[in-house]
Amino acid sequence: MFEKVNGKVVKVNVGMAGGVAARAGAMLFYTGDVSFAPHQIPGGQGMGGGGGIMRIAGRMMQGEHERTMLAQGNGEVHYGYAGLEVQVVQMQPGATLRVEASRLLANTAGLQSSVVSVASSGGGGGGGGGLMGALRGAASGAMTGQGMFTTQLSGQGAAVLLAHGGFLELPVGGPNPIVVDPQAFVAAYGNVQTELKTALSWRDAVGRGSGEAMQLHCVGQGVVYVQASEEKL
């Protein structure tokens, strides 16, 4: 499917991949007979039809998405974005990839996609969806600089991640959680549950703390991808 040309560019045979959804502006060049059309990530409007607060949450959810384009046809497309590092993730049935919308370059169109709250996601999440998930995500997103919602992909196919400064692959599955700075978090793959927790103490109140007030705890089985930078993409 996706093949790395170098650390910042991937190429893919669109016909063999069954179509590719990629963020707008990521296509570098292509050969063959390929067409491009706007693409809506499912779930981006899933909360827009309720009452006033639900409509606000739905609009905020839609705002967390990057605009995407669907490539179809027969040909080879090269993708890259802003000189950022790329990482290919091969998806297996039963596994889930949760990735910040701004850090997803492209994915095969056959993957199932949805939108979940980043504050608490995964099999052990405790109310990550719905209105409470939206409000919790709004509060955590405002405090950490991370988006309210994250894109969730599942099925068989492949996805390409983006990072500033390169990737770290952290295995999850030991006796202790992997604790990540939310601004460095890129994605979680496998059966990984994430929970945003506060780490405030009296030292933070008087300005002598570490400054890492919010931490993303990752448990379960899988891999967490972290970028070697706290720069927001």
Rosetta blueprint (number, residue, H / E / L):
1 M L
2 F E
3 E E
4 K E
5 V E
6 N E
7 G L
8 K L
9 V E
10 V E
11 K E
12 V E
13 N E
14 V H
15 G H
16 M H
17 A H
18 G L
19 G L
20 V E
21 A E
22 A E
23 R E
24 A L
25 G L
26 A L
27 M E
28 L E
29 F E
30 Y E
31 T E
32 G E
33 D E
34 V E
35 S E
36 F E
37 A E
38 P E
39 H E
40 Q L
41 I L
42 P L
43 G L
44 G L
45 Q L
46 G L
47 M L
48 G L
49 G L
50 G L
51 G L
52 G H
53 I H
54 M H
55 R H
56 I H
57 A H
58 G H
59 R H
60 M H
61 M H
62 Q H
63 G H
64 E L
65 H L
66 E L
67 R L
68 T E
69 M E
70 L E
71 A E
72 Q E
73 G E
74 N E
75 G E
76 E E
77 V E
78 H E
79 Y E
80 G L
81 Y L
82 A L
83 G L
84 L L
85 E E
86 V E
87 Q E
88 V E
89 V E
90 Q E
91 M E
92 Q L
93 P L
94 G L
95 A L
96 T E
97 L E
98 R E
99 V E
100 E L
101 A H
102 S H
103 R H
104 L E
105 L E
106 A E
107 N E
108 T E
109 A L
110 G L
111 L L
112 Q E
113 S E
114 S E
115 V E
116 V E
117 S E
118 V L
119 A L
120 S E
121 S E
122 G L
123 G L
124 G L
125 G L
126 G L
127 G L
128 G L
129 G L
130 G H
131 L H
132 M H
133 G H
134 A H
135 L H
136 R H
137 G H
138 A H
139 A H
140 S H
141 G H
142 A H
143 M H
144 T H
145 G L
146 Q L
147 G L
148 M L
149 F E
150 T E
151 T E
152 Q E
153 L E
154 S E
155 G L
156 Q L
157 G E
158 A E
159 A E
160 V E
161 L E
162 L E
163 A E
164 H L
165 G L
166 G L
167 F E
168 L E
169 E E
170 L E
171 P E
172 V E
173 G L
174 G L
175 P L
176 N L
177 P L
178 I E
179 V E
180 V E
181 D L
182 P L
183 Q L
184 A L
185 F E
186 V E
187 A E
188 A E
189 Y E
190 G E
191 N E
192 V E
193 Q E
194 T E
195 E E
196 L E
197 K E
198 T E
199 A L
200 L L
201 S L
202 W H
203 R H
204 D H
205 A H
206 V L
207 G L
208 R L
209 G L
210 S L
211 G L
212 E L
213 A L
214 M E
215 Q E
216 L E
217 H E
218 C E
219 V E
220 G E
221 Q E
222 G E
223 V E
224 V E
225 Y E
226 V E
227 Q E
228 A L
229 S L
230 E L
231 E L
232 K L
233 L L
